Amino acid sequence: MMVGAVVTLDADDLELAVKQRREAVAADSSLWPDSSKRPLFRDAGFHHHDDDDTIRDRFIETMQTLNFRAHVCYTHRALPGIGDTDLLLVMYHALVRNLLRRYAGETVDFVFETKSEMDPLYGRLVMHALESLDLARAPRATATARIGDKPLGGLSVVDYVLALTEAHLQRVEGGDVNAFRLARFARIGPHIAHLIDFDHAVHKRRLARIL
C-alpha cells in the first residue's frame, strides 16, 4: 500500500503543462487505434493503469519538465489488525504531518483525490496533524484541505509517481521487474524527495523524525 504527494510552488504552470499534453495526446489520432477510449481520456486525463505505454512515455516526458518534488510513503501491511481505511489514515497523517513541518512558514493547499470512504476524513486528518504539531510547539505550515479529481494535473502526476515508484521498490526487494518500468522511474528520479518506509518508521518510533 502506498500514499504520496507532489509539492509544487508553480501549481498553475503544472496544471497548464499537463492540460496541454493531455490535449495534444487526445488530438493525435495515431495514439487511438481504439477510438472509443479517446473520449474517456479527454474526461479523465492521464491514469497510469489505463494508459498504454506510448501515452505513458508522452506524459513522463512532460513530468520531467515540471517543477515538483514527490514524497511517497509505503507499507507491506506489517501492522496486524488494522484495516485498509485505518491504515491509509495513519499513513496520510504521517505524510501530512511531515510536509507541514518541512514547509513550515508556508501556506500549503492539500488536494486529495476523491475516495468515497476517505472524503469525509481528509479535513479532520489535516486538522489533527496541525493540532499535533501545535501541541509539540513545532514550527509548521498553514494548511487547507480540499478534494479534487482527475483530470486535475497534480493528481495525474502523483498517480504516475506512485506507479513508477512501485516498480522501483519491487526491484529493490529483489523482484523481477521489467527494465522499461525501471527506466521510467529513473527518468523521474530527480523529482523524488523522500521514500518513507512506514513499517520501519513505526518499528523505530521515528515518525516525528523522518525528515
Secondary structure by P-SEA (a helix, b strand, c coil): cccbbbbbccaaaaaaaaaaaaaaaaacccccccccaaaaaaacccccccccaaaaaaaaaaaaaccbbbbbbbcccccccccaaaaaaaaaaaaaaaaaaaaccbbbbbbbcccccccccaaaaaaaaaaaaaaaccbbbbbcccccccccaaaaaaaaaaaaaaaaaaaaacccccaaaaaaaaaaccccccccaaaaaaaaccccccc
